Amino acid sequence: MSWTYLLLAGVLEVVWASSMKLSHGFTRPIPSLVTLVTMAGSFWLLAIAMRAIPLGTAYTVWTGIGSIGAFIVGVTFLAEPFNAVRILAAGLIVSGLVLMKLSSS
């Protein structure tokens, strides 16, 4: 169950990071509220996951999900650059996540 909490925490990290971008420096009320609520939920789920998952593994996976998710949202919805170097960087992050997961088994 801890891995499920960690996955959900990572997804909420993508939501709060994306809504923070849309808040334009917390000047738009709805995206600002979404940012704060999902940020709190993400941290709460991360804390619960850390009861059973080592700190280094949990934090690495959480930030990795957030990084890859934010990259996907950025290129898909925000017209951010999509090139070979960025794809390679994302692939390296995913490789690190897989290795971290395998090392904690």
Residue pairs with C-beta under 8 A, 6 or more apart in sequence:
2 48
2 49
2 51
2 52
2 53
3 49
3 53
5 45
5 46
5 48
5 49
6 45
6 46
6 49
6 53
6 58
6 61
6 62
7 65
8 45
9 41
9 42
9 43
9 44
9 45
9 46
9 49
9 62
9 65
10 42
10 61
10 62
10 64
10 65
10 66
10 69
11 65
11 69
12 38
12 39
12 41
12 42
12 45
13 38
13 42
13 62
13 63
13 65
13 66
13 69
14 65
14 66
14 69
14 70
14 73
15 34
15 38
15 42
16 34
16 35
16 36
16 38
16 39
16 42
17 66
17 69
17 70
17 73
18 70
18 73
18 77
19 31
19 32
19 34
19 35
19 38
20 26
20 31
20 35
21 78
22 28
22 31
23 31
23 32
23 35
24 31
26 32
26 35
42 62
46 58
46 59
46 62
49 58
49 62
50 58
53 61
53 104
54 104
56 100
57 100
57 101
57 103
57 104
60 96
60 97
60 100
61 97
61 100
61 101
64 93
64 94
64 96
64 97
64 100
65 97
67 90
67 93
68 90
68 93
68 94
68 97
71 80
71 86
71 90
74 80
75 81
75 82
75 86
